[in-house]
C-alpha cells in the first residue's frame, strides 16, 4: 500500500488548509455491464477495487487519511460480505490509513473539522456531466455533481473548492509501478487488436467484431474491455457520427461493406488501469490506392510528431511537426484522395480533432500542455476525407530524451496492415508478428 499512501501524502501537500472527500462507485455493476468498475479517483488514492459507496477523507491539515465504509451492500436481497473494507486498527494499518470507520462517523468528523476552520475539496469530472433534469429540478445524473450538492446540503456553511487540478497533475506523471502496469495493458491491447482482425470481413456485422475484441481482451488475460470497442465502419467512423453510439441501443450496428474503412478503437482493462489503442483498417483487407496514400501520409505525419516527443516539449509542438511533415509531402502525392487529404489537414481547422491525452486509471485522462517524463499519453489523430474516416492511436511513454511506444507490435504502413489482416484471416487466432516502433 506504500504507493497509494505516497499519493495521499502528495495530495496532502497540495491542500494544507483542508480535506479532500472522495466517493467510491456508489453501486454494484449494472447487470448489462461486464464488471464492477471502481471510481477512478478513489481507486487512484486507495488501490481498492471494492468498497462500493465508501468515502475517503484525505486531511491535508492533520496529514491523515480516513476511510468511511458502509455496511455490506445487498444484491437480489442478499447481503454481500467481504467487498467492503473492515473497520478497526488492524485493517487501517494494512491499508496505511489512519482509521477505517463506519460511514455514520463521517458527518460528526466533518462537522468537527469544519469547526476547526478547514476547507472541503472535491474532484471534478473531465467532461461536463449530464444531469438528466431540466433547470430547476434536482439532478438525477452526474456523479460528481450529485456528490457536490450532497455535501453543500449537509454542510451549508462549508467552503467547498475543486481539487481537480492537483489530482490531474499527480495522475499525469506515472510512477515506475504504474508504467509497468500500463506497458502490460498496452501490449495486451495490441495483441487483442491483432487477435480481432479476423472478425473484420465484408457482410459481417460490426457487433461480431466488437464481441471478438471483448473475447480477445479476456484471452489475453484482461478483465475485459476498458470501454466498449468502437469498431465503427464507413459513415459510422466519422467523429461526429461515432459519438452517437453512446445513445444507441444497437451501438450503431451495421453490416461492414467491402471498400469501407473500420475505426478500431479499443482498450483492455487490467490491474485497475485502462488502455487506449487503435488503427484504421480496410474491411476488404486491402486499401484502395487513395486510401493507402492517405493512410501513409497520416503515418508519416504521426511519426514526425512522435519524433518531437520528450519531457519539456509542448503538445502544440508535436502537432506542428506533424503538420510540417504533411506540408513537405503534399507536392509528391499522386492520388486525388491523398491530395484532398493533405489540403484538408493543412486547412486552418484541419487538425482540430488531433488529440494527445493521458492514459492511466481511466483510458482517457487530461494531459497537461507540456509533456513530462513519466507521462503516458495516447497520440490520437482523427480526420475525414471523402467518404472515409482515418484514425490512429498508440500509448506512448514520455522520457527525458524521447519516447517509447508501449503498444508495441502493431502495424503502421498500409502494407503492414494488409499483411496483418491477411495473417489473421489465414489462421484464426494466429499472432503473426509485425515489428513495433523501438524505444527512443
Beta strands, then each sheet from edge to edge (+ up, - down):
strand 1: 18-23
strand 2: 55-59
strand 3: 64-69
strand 4: 74-75
strand 5: 78-79
strand 6: 99-102
strand 7: 119-122
strand 8: 160-162
strand 9: 224-225
strand 10: 230-233
strand 11: 261-266
strand 12: 268-269
strand 13: 277-282
strand 14: 355-358
strand 15: 376-385
strand 16: 388-398
strand 17: 403-405
sheet 1: 6+ 3+ 2- 1+ 7+ 8+
sheet 2: 4+ 5-
sheet 3: 9+ 12-
sheet 4: 10+ 11- 13+
sheet 5: 14+ 15- 16+ 17-
end
